[in-house]
Amino acid sequence: MSLPCGPDAAQTLEILAAVQRQLADAVTRLTDVAARAVSVADQTDWRTDAAAVFHANAEAWRRDVANLASDVAGARAHVAQDCARVEGRSWWWGG
């Protein structure tokens, strides 16, 4: 990814900081949803076939959401690396 530096570094850093905050919020929300999915599945009456199917689906969905949270956290780490690169280059430009 090509990042503008020099005179545009400050604006770029502001945008990347906003993206980092939004991704952190997304990780928090996805983690909460995954935890709530466990609670919902645990409250199901397991004596019926439909409940067993629901539980299996809820567990699969919880794993998917947890994996998505991990992917978003990885994206946030990449944005942090981009911030560091922009900051490093802005020193080179005298910014």
C-alpha positions in Angstrom: 0.0 0.0 0.0 1.4 3.4 -1.0 1.0 6.0 1.8 1.4 9.7 1.2 4.0 11.3 3.3 5.6 14.7 3.4 3.1 17.5 3.7 0.1 15.1 3.9 1.6 13.0 6.7 -0.5 14.7 9.5 -3.7 14.1 7.7 -2.8 10.6 6.8 -2.0 9.9 10.5 -5.3 11.3 11.6 -7.2 9.1 9.2 -5.2 6.0 10.2 -5.8 6.7 13.9 -9.5 6.9 13.2 -9.4 3.6 11.3 -7.5 2.0 14.2 -10.2 3.2 16.7 -12.9 1.9 14.5 -11.2 -1.5 14.1 -10.6 -1.7 17.9 -14.3 -1.0 18.4 -15.2 -3.7 15.9 -13.0 -6.3 17.7 -14.6 -5.5 21.0 -18.1 -5.8 19.5 -17.3 -9.1 17.7 -15.8 -10.5 20.8 -18.9 -9.6 22.8 -21.2 -11.1 20.2 -19.2 -14.4 20.3 -19.5 -14.5 24.1 -23.2 -13.8 23.9 -23.7 -16.6 21.3 -22.3 -19.1 23.8 -24.8 -17.8 26.4 -27.8 -18.1 24.0 -26.8 -21.7 23.0 -26.4 -22.7 26.6 -29.9 -21.5 27.4 -31.5 -23.9 24.8 -33.4 -27.0 25.9 -31.2 -29.8 24.6 -33.9 -32.5 24.7 -35.1 -31.8 21.2 -33.5 -32.4 17.8 -34.2 -28.8 16.8 -32.4 -27.5 19.9 -29.3 -29.7 19.1 -29.2 -28.3 15.6 -29.6 -24.8 16.9 -26.7 -25.4 19.4 -24.5 -26.7 16.6 -25.3 -23.8 14.4 -24.8 -21.3 17.2 -21.4 -22.8 18.0 -20.3 -22.7 14.3 -21.5 -19.0 14.1 -19.6 -18.2 17.3 -16.4 -19.7 15.9 -16.9 -17.7 12.7 -17.4 -14.4 14.6 -14.4 -15.2 16.8 -12.2 -15.8 13.7 -13.5 -12.5 12.2 -12.5 -10.7 15.4 -9.0 -12.1 15.0 -8.9 -11.0 11.3 -10.0 -7.5 12.3 -7.4 -7.4 15.0 -4.8 -8.3 12.4 -6.0 -5.5 10.1 -5.7 -3.1 13.0 -2.1 -4.2 13.5 -1.4 -3.5 9.8 -2.8 0.0 10.2 -0.5 0.5 13.2 2.4 -0.5 11.0 1.3 1.9 8.4 1.2 4.7 11.0 4.7 3.9 12.0 5.9 4.1 8.4 4.2 7.4 7.8 5.7 8.8 11.0 9.1 7.6 10.0 8.8 9.1 6.6 7.5 12.4 7.9 10.7 12.8 9.8 12.6 12.3 6.5 10.4 15.1 4.9 11.1 17.4 7.9 7.5 17.1 9.1 
